[in-house]
Amino acid sequence: ATPATSYSAGPAWGEYGLTPTSFTSPRSLAVSPSGTMYVADASDPYYPIKTYDLNGSFLGAWSGSISQLTQATAVAVDAAGCVYVTDSGDDQVQKFAPDGTPWYSWNAGMSDPAGIAVSWDGSVYVVGKNGSTAMVKKFDPLGISQTSFSVSGLSNPQGIAVDPWGYLYITDFSQGKVRKINCEGLILTTWSVSSAYGIGVDDEGCIYVVEQQAKKIDKLSRQGSTIASWSIASADKLPAGIAVSSSGTVAVTSLNVTAGDRYYITTFNPQ
């Protein structure tokens, strides 16, 4: 299929607050194969995960007391709909059933886990920092550590995504880079993307990167060429997390939304 080159604004929603349907600091989101959206709200200890459909209809929120999430930093979903969350509050990774039932929890193996991604074979990749060292940890679906590696030149990793062929893409916010690596940590190529923050990959292998300071979304080919680029219509909000549904809808979270502001979640549909 020919990748879409233009997008139109879809539903947008969300208000500031510590309630099941409001947000404080949604840094990441993921979309399941069935179209359920999971939003990780890092500064809400009461309802750290909120769920919606792609039209913005509220489906539910996970209780912090049940999930034991203290700072839900990033979220990913596997092919079966299981949900994985990095908790930078206690340096843990937690795995949940699609309905939020806690299944497994394990140490992330680093002091500042940031992004998380799950490959087609169920491997779980976490990127972050251990002290001053940026690193990637690989786990099996039960949380058993498989390998870990540092990535040459990586300084401030924020997001990680994995494509259908198992290649990893990591954003480096400080350096304005996206690094494509294999599952052993070998850098295959590096692209310049200013203030690269969130990152996602669609079913065709196209890469979507949040340019946070420019408040833009870049859609790239597997070779790094620009397919599409568009702005987030906001004067003050900072786009952060990004995810792409199987139908091609692009969903983005925003930070720096204050009391009285709206639209933490914005969606865009291919034309």
N, C-alpha and C positions, 0 to 999 in steps of 0.2 A: 504494500500500500504506500502511496505517496504521502509523506508527512505533511500535516497541516501547517500552513505558513501564516495564518492569521487567526486571531481569537477575539471573541466578543465577551463583554462582561456578563456574568451570570448572577445568581443570587449572592447576596452578602448579608452577614448577620453578626450579632454579638455585641453586648454592652459590658461596661466595666462593673465588677463586683465579685464578691465571694459567695455566689449562689450556684446551684447546679447548672443554670443556663447562662451564666455570665463568665467573664474572663478577667484575669489580672496580668498574666505573662505567658501566653501560649506560644512556646518556642518551636513546637514541632507538631506535625500531624501525619497520619497515614490513612490510606483507604484500602479496605479489604476487597477481595475478589467479588464479593456480593454487593459492594458499594457503600458499606458502612464506613463512616469517617470517624477516626479516633483522634482527639485533640489533647495533647499533653500541656497542661497549664502549670508551669513550673512554680508559680508563687501561690497556688491555691492548695493548702494542705487538707482542706475539707472535701473537695471534689476535684482531684488531680487529673482525672480523665473524663472528658465529655464526649458523647457520641451523637452523630447526626447522620441524616442521609445527605445526598449531594444537593438537595434543594434547600437545605437548612432546617429541615424539620428535626426537632429535638427527639432523640431516642432514649437518652438516659445519661446518668453520671455515676461514676464509681466513687464510693465512699473512701476517704482517706484512711479511716479507722479499719476498714476491712482490707483494702489493698495494701496497707502499710507503706504507701508511697509518701515520701516526705518532700521530694523535689523532682517531679517528673520532667526530665530534661528533653528526652527524645523518645519517639515511639515508632515501631515498625510492625508490620503484619505479614505472616507467612501465607503460603498458598492454601493452607487449611483454615485460615482465619484466626489462628492463634496470635496473640498480641504480646509484644516484647517492649519493655520500657526501661530506659536507663534512669536511675535515681542518683543524681549527683549529691543529694543530701547525705546518703550513707554509702555511696560508691557501690551500688548494687545493680544487677540486672534482674528484672522480674518478668516471668512468663505467665500469661493469663489465658483462660478460655475466652472465646469471643464475647461471652456475656459478663466478663470481669471476674470470674471465679479464679482466685490465685492458685497457680499450679506449682511453679518452681521459683526459687530465688537463689542467686549466687553472686559472689564477689566479682566485680568487674575487672579486678586485677590492675586497677589504676586509680589515682587519687582524684581525677576529674573526668569521668566519662561524659562525652558530649553526644555524638551521633551514634545511631544504630541502624543496621540494615540486615535483611535476611535473604539469602540466595535461594534459588530454585530447589536446591538439594537440602534445605533446612539449616544450612550453616549460618550462624549468627556472628556478625562482625560489629565490634564496638571500637570507635575511635575516640581518642581523648588524650589527656596528658597524665603522666605519672611524675609529679614534681615538675621539672622543666623539660622533660623528655616527651615528645609527641609519639604516640604509638597506636597500633591496631592489635586488638585481641580477637581471636577466632574461637568460637565455642560450638559444640554440637547442640541439638535442640533441647537437651536436658541440662545444659550448662557446664558440661565437662570441657575444660580448656583443651584446645587442639594445637594452637600455636600462637605466637605473638611476634611482632616485628616492629621496628621503628622504620619510618619513611624518611629518606634523606631530604633534608631541607625543610621539612614540615615544622611549622612553628606554632600556629594557632588554629588547629583543626576545629571545625564547627559541625560539618555534615558529612555523611557517608551514604553512598548508594551503590547498589550492585545491579549490573545489567543481566539480560537473559543468558549471556555466555559466561558469567562468573567474574567479569572484570569489575574492579572497584573504582569508585570515583570519590575523591576526598576534597572538600573545600578548605582553603587556608585563608581565613579572613584577613589577617595582618598583611600577608604577602600578595593578596589578590590573585590567587592561583587555584586552579583545579588540577589535581594530579590523577591520572589514570594509571592504576597499578594492577598487577596480577595478584592471585590469592597468596603468593609467597612474599609479596612486598616489593617486587621489582617494578620500578617506575618505567612505564611504557611511553608516556608523553605528558607534557605539562602545558596547560593553556592559561593565558592571562585573562582573568575575569575580576574586575575591580570589586573590592569588598565582598568576595564570594562567601555566602552564608549557608542557607539551606540548599539542598540538592535532591533531585529525584530523577528516576528513569522510567520511561514508559515501556509497554510491551514490545515495541519495535526497536528499542535500544536508544531512542533519542534521550538526550540529557537536558534537564531543566535546572537552571542555576539562579538563585536569588542574588542580585547585586544590591546589597542592603543600602549603602549610602546613596546610590543613584536611584533607588526605589524602582528597580526594573527587574523583569524576568527575561532571561535569555534561554532560548531553545537551541540546542546544539546537536549536530550530527555526531555519529560515533567517531568521526575524524576531527571533530572540533570546529567545523564551520557553522556559522550562524544560520539557522533556518527561520527563526522568528525572534522578535524582541519587542516587548511592550512595557509600558509604565504602570505602576500601581497608582491609581488616582487618589492621592492623599498628600497633604502638605506636611504633616507632622509624623505620621505613622511610619515605622520601620518594618518592612517585610522581613520575615524570618524563615519559618518552615514552609516546605512545599511538597506536594504529593500529586500524583497523576492517577486517575482511575482507569480501569480497563476500557471505559468508553471514551477516554481522552480528555475528560474534564480536569482542569488544573486548579488545585485549591492551594491557597496561600494564607498563612497566619501573619498577624502584625503585632508588633510590640509598641510600647510608648503610648498606648491608648489610655487616656485619663478619664476620670469621672465625668460623665455626660457625653463622652464620645461614643461612637458606634462603629460597627463593622470590623471586628477582629478577624473574621474569616471572609475572604473574597474568593469567588470562583470565576473561571474563564472557560468558555466552551469553544472548541475548534469550529471554524467555518469552512 
